[in-house]
Amino acid sequence: MRYSDSMKLIINILIWSLLVGLLLAWLHIDPFDLLRDGLHFLAGLPRMLADMLGWAWPYVATGAVIVVPIALIGLLPRLWRRSRRDDRG
């Protein structure tokens, strides 16, 4: 990266930071609250995913009773064609 490219990058970052900072101030959003809430969200993400999996698992298992046999039946012709091709040499 040339010197002028790095200066353009720094200036762009400063300008965008100023614009975003003005917008956040206009919306009365404190950057520390934003960071705290973001970290709080990330800390709660595993529990949220576990809850979602706990909710979805019974439906996945019920659907699998129908879907898995159909998928296996659909796979049989492909396996049969492959074995016939291998037998021919």
N, C-alpha and C positions, 0 to 999 in steps of 0.2 A: 504494500500500500504506500503510495507516495505521500509526501508531506501535505500536499493540497487536499488529497482525498481524506486523510485523517482529520484535517481541519474542517472540511465540509461535514464530516460525520459528527464531530464534536459540536459544531454550530447547529446542525439539525437536531441533535439530542437536546441541546439547550433550548432551542425554540419550541420544540414539542413539549419539553418539560414545563416551560413557562405557560403554554396554552392549556395543557392538562391541569396544571396547578391552578390557573385562573378558573377553569371550569369547576374543579372540585371545590374551590373556595366559594364560587357562586352558588353551588348546590349545598353548601354548608357541610361538606364532608371533610372530616379531620383525617390526615394521612395516618396517624397512629391508630385511630379507630379502624381504619381500612386494613391496616396490617394485622391488628389484633383479631378482627373478624375473619380475615383470610386464614390466619393460623388456626383459629377456632374451627373453621370449616374443614381444614385439612385434618385436624385432630379427630373430628367426628366422622370423617369420610369412611374409615373401615367399618364403623358401626352401621352407618347408613347402607353401605354395600351388603353387609351381613343381613340387615333387615330386609333389603330388597331380595336377596337370594332366598331368605326364609319364606318370603311371601310367594316367590315365583316357583320354588322347587316342587310343591305338590302339583302345580299345573304342568310343569315340564315332565314330571314322572307320568302323569295321566296321559299326556299327549304322546309320550314315547311308546306307550303300549300299542298305539296305532301306527305311528310314524316309523319306528325301527323295523318292524316286520315288512312294511311296504318298501323301505329303502333296501332291505336285504333281498327281497324278491326282485327289485329293479337291478340289483348288482349281479344277480345270477347270470343273465344273458351275456353281460360283458365278460365275466369270468369264463363262461363256456366258450365264447369266441376266442379269447386269449389262449385257452388250453388247446383248442383246435388248431390255431395258428402255430403254436409251439410244436404240436405233433407233426405238422407238415414239414417242419424243418428249417 
